[in-house]
Amino acid sequence: MSGLVLAIDTATPAVTAGVVRRDGLEVLAEQVTIDARAHAERLTPNIVEALRLADVPASALDAVVVGCGPGPFTGLRVGMATAAAFAHALGVPVRGICSLDAIAAGTTGDVLVVTDARRREVYWARYRDGVRFDGPAVNAAVDVPPGAEAVAGSPEHTALFDLPRLAPAYPSAAGLVGAVADWFSEPDPLVPLYLRRPDAKPPAAPR
């Protein structure tokens, strides 16, 4: 086995695709586009470019890892459907992880991770040495339980907290792969972490 993993995340404005060597978390190539409205347009080109830059054929991949949120309905659907399609075509497993776990991977101490949930709210989770012990959840910033020593995540939302800010802002390819706890068991089905109903609603039935 080559130990090569395709890592994908579309749970935040960052449209991320990377090729990572699982052992040692060596990032061979990574393509990131920061655009909350370009998930569908940029994900496949970013995957293709990451494979090209890594000089790795898709057939050499052993697994696909995808961030399952929390995040907006449309973004998660694009990333998870693409990851499932690649894995199915290649005959390799696809593993889903919490996208906040990918931001927290490699952090130390008691860290709060936050991303944009819109509606003046944040998605959040708490970590101790990179291991989640609370969340994920969605709240207004003032309602997030206090006590963390530092905060990581999207810059405009970490600014809402009076805490030292850490560098990780969005899920990275290395963080996605590093957040996988078990590479050898049968992967669980992909389940999106929406945490609340989508903004779009079906039209009401005519009376």
N, C-alpha and C positions, 0 to 999 in steps of 0.2 A: 504493500500500500504506500502511496506517495505522501499521505498526510496533508494533501492540499485541500483547502476549504474555500468555497465561495461564500463571502459574508455580505449580507444585504440588509439595509434598514431604510425605511421610509416613514418612521413614526414621528419625525420632527421635520423642520424645513430642510434638513440635510438629506439629500438623496445619495446614499452611500453604497458603494460596491467595492469590494476588495478581494484579493487573493492572498490567503494567509497560510503559511506552513504551520500546521497545528503544534508540532513539537517546537517549543521555543518561541511561539507566537511571532514568527518572522513574517513581516508584511512584504510580500513580493511586489505588490502594486495596489494602489487605492485611488479611486476616483470619487470626488465629492462635489455635488452641486448644491449650493444653498439657495433654495427657491421653493417656498411652500406651495407654489402652484405648478410645479414642474415634475412631480413624481412620475406621472405616466410618460411624459416626454423624455425624461433624462435617465430613467433607471436602466433600461436595456442598453442604450449607448454607453453608459458608465460601466456596465458589466463587460461589454465587448471590449472597451478600451482597457479596462483593468486586466483582462485576460491577455490582451495584446502586449501591454507593457510588462507583464510578468513573464511573457514568452511561454505561456502555458496553454495547451489545448484544453477545451472544455472536457474532453474525454479523460484527462488526467486527474480531474477532481474526485475526491473521495466522499465529500459531503457538502451540503449547503446549510448555512445557518442564517436565520432571518429574525429580525426584531419584530415582536408581536405587539408592541405598544407598551404602555398606553399611548394612544394617539388618535388623530381624526379618522373617521370612517374611510374616506377615500384614499388617504395615504396608506393606511394599513392594508387595505384591499389590494392596492397595486403591488406592494412589496411582497405580501404573502402569496398572492396568486402567481407572481413571477417566480418566486423561490420554489413553490410547489411544482410549477411547470418545468423549470430547469432540472430539479431533482428527478422528476418522473422521466424526462427525456434521457437523462444520463443513467438512470437506474441506481441512484445513490440516495441515502437517507437525507431528510431535511429535518433540522432541529430548530424549534422556535424558543426564543428566550424573551424575557422582559427587557425592553429597550433601555430602561433606566439602569438595569444591571450592567449593561455594556458601558454606560457612562461612568458607573461607580467602579468598574474593574480596575484593580491596581491602586485604589485609594487606601489610605490608612486612617485610623481613628473613626470617630462618629461623624458621618458625612450625610448631609441631606442632598438629594438630587431632585431637581425640579425642571420641568419643561412646560411649554405653553399648552394650556388646555382651552384657551379662548374664554369668552364670557367672564373675563377678569378673574380667572381661576388658573391653578397650576396642577399638573400631575406631579406627584411626589412619592418618594420612598426614602427610608432611612437605612443606612449601612454601617456596619462595624467592620473595619478592615476589609471592605469590599463585599461583605456578605449581608444580604438584605435581612432586616429583622422587623421592619414595619412597612406597610404599604404593599403594592401601589394603591394610591387613592387619589381623589380629586377634591380640591377645596380652594376657597379663596386663600391668598397668602397669609392673611391674618389668622386663619383658622388652622394652619398647619401646626401640629404639636411642636413646642419648643424643645431645646436641649441639645441640638446638634452642635458640633465644634466647627464645622465648615460647610460650605455649600458648593455644589457643582451643577452644571446644566446650562440652559440657554441664557446668554448674557443679560437680556432685558428682564429676566425673571429672577436670576440670582441676585440682581440689584435690589429686589424687594425685601431681602433678608439682611439683617445687620450681623453678618457673619463673614469671616475670611473666605475669599472665593478661590476655588481650585480651578485648574486649567481645563479639564474636560468639559466641553460644551455640548457636544452631540455624540451619538453612538459612533465609535470608530470600528473599522474592520477588526483590529486587534482586540478591542474590547468585546465585540460580539463573540469572537471565537473564545476569548479568555473566560467568558461568562458561562460557557457550557460546562456543566459539572460532571457529566458522564457521557463518554463517547461510545460506549460499548453496549449499552442496553438498547432495546427497541425504542425509537423515539415516540413521544406522545403525539397525538394528532395536533395540528396547528390550530390554536384557539386565539383569536384576537382579543386584546385587552382594551375594550372600548371604554369601560367604566361608567358610561352613561349612554343614553339613546342618541342617535345621530341628529344633527340639526335639521336635516331634510325630513319632511313628513309627507306621507301619502295624502292626496286630496280627500276630503270628506265625501262620503257617499251622498249622492243626491237624495233629497227628501221626496 
